[in-house]
Amino acid sequence: MMTRPQRIEYEILECTLNRATHSEGYPSSVAAFTRRLQQYFSDISAQEFTEACKRLFQQGALAVGRLKNPVELDGRRDYRGDGDEDFFADARQGFYLRRTSLSRVYLGELADHIEAPLGFKPKNLNR
């Protein structure tokens, strides 16, 4: 059975891999992606989303880069992991969720935890 944190990670990776419409990745923001997750969890918090992004980053399954902002003084655009807590602090700040070489592998591992609907019978593929 898939846990709540796993489902959040699954949705992040699914969008990153299968719904990106830009070469930089899947564009979003903390507020926008949290609203997207409300279809699964009406009580979702922005912190749950950002913590899932951080876990995926630590596992090497996700990269996160800020939308290009020429006014940004420090020039940083990519999430750096531990010690970069301010990256997600501004909920209005947009970013790209980017695939890594491990994204698809981890998405597959998460998909193994999704339960089939009651009564579902897989097709016999040996016919």
C-alpha positions in Angstrom: 0.0 0.0 0.0 1.3 3.4 -0.9 1.8 5.9 2.0 0.9 9.5 1.8 4.5 10.7 1.4 5.0 8.1 -1.4 1.9 9.3 -3.2 3.2 12.9 -3.0 6.6 11.8 -4.4 4.9 9.8 -7.1 2.8 12.8 -8.3 5.9 15.0 -8.3 7.9 12.5 -10.4 5.0 11.7 -12.7 4.6 15.4 -13.6 8.3 15.8 -13.9 8.6 12.8 -16.3 5.3 12.8 -18.2 3.8 16.3 -18.1 6.7 18.6 -18.7 5.9 21.0 -21.5 9.1 22.9 -21.4 12.7 21.7 -22.1 13.8 23.0 -18.6 11.3 20.6 -16.9 7.9 20.9 -15.3 7.2 24.5 -14.3 5.3 25.1 -11.1 5.5 26.7 -7.7 4.9 25.6 -4.1 1.4 27.1 -4.1 0.4 25.7 -7.5 1.7 22.1 -6.9 0.1 22.1 -3.4 -3.2 22.9 -5.0 -2.7 20.1 -7.5 -2.1 17.7 -4.6 -5.4 18.7 -3.0 -7.2 16.3 -5.4 -5.6 13.5 -3.3 -5.3 15.1 0.1 -7.6 18.0 0.9 -5.6 18.8 4.0 -2.2 18.9 2.2 0.3 21.5 3.4 3.0 23.3 1.4 5.5 21.9 3.8 4.6 18.3 2.8 5.2 19.2 -0.9 8.6 20.8 -0.2 9.7 18.0 2.1 8.9 15.5 -0.6 11.0 17.5 -3.1 13.8 17.6 -0.6 13.7 13.8 -0.1 13.6 13.2 -3.9 16.6 15.5 -4.3 18.5 13.7 -1.6 17.8 10.4 -3.3 19.0 11.8 -6.6 15.6 11.3 -8.2 14.8 15.0 -8.7 16.5 18.3 -9.6 14.8 21.6 -8.9 15.8 24.9 -10.6 14.3 28.3 -10.3 12.7 30.0 -13.2 15.1 32.4 -14.8 15.0 35.7 -12.9 17.5 38.3 -14.1 16.8 40.5 -11.1 17.9 37.8 -8.6 21.0 39.2 -6.8 22.8 36.1 -5.8 22.4 34.4 -9.2 21.4 31.1 -7.7 18.7 29.2 -9.5 19.1 25.6 -8.5 18.2 23.9 -5.2 21.3 22.8 -3.5 20.0 20.5 -0.7 20.8 20.8 2.9 21.4 24.3 4.0 19.3 25.8 1.2 16.1 26.2 3.2 15.2 29.5 1.7 14.8 28.0 -1.8 11.2 27.0 -1.2 10.4 29.8 1.3 8.7 32.1 -1.2 5.5 30.3 -2.2 5.2 32.6 -5.2 8.6 31.8 -6.5 8.4 29.6 -9.6 10.7 26.7 -10.4 11.2 23.8 -12.7 11.0 20.2 -11.5 13.7 18.4 -13.5 14.3 14.7 -14.2 17.5 13.0 -13.3 18.9 9.7 -14.4 17.2 8.1 -11.4 13.8 9.7 -11.8 12.2 6.9 -13.9 13.7 4.2 -11.7 12.3 5.7 -8.5 8.9 6.4 -10.1 8.7 2.7 -11.0 9.5 1.7 -7.4 6.8 4.0 -6.2 4.3 2.6 -8.8 4.8 -0.9 -7.4 3.1 0.4 -4.2 -0.1 1.5 -6.0 -2.9 -1.0 -5.3 -5.1 -2.1 -8.2 -8.8 -1.2 -7.8 -11.0 -3.9 -6.2 -12.1 -6.4 -8.8 -9.3 -5.5 -11.2 -8.0 -8.5 -13.2 -4.9 -8.0 -15.3 -5.0 -9.2 -18.9 -3.4 -12.4 -19.7 -0.3 -11.3 -21.7 0.7 -14.8 -22.7 -2.1 -15.2 -25.3 
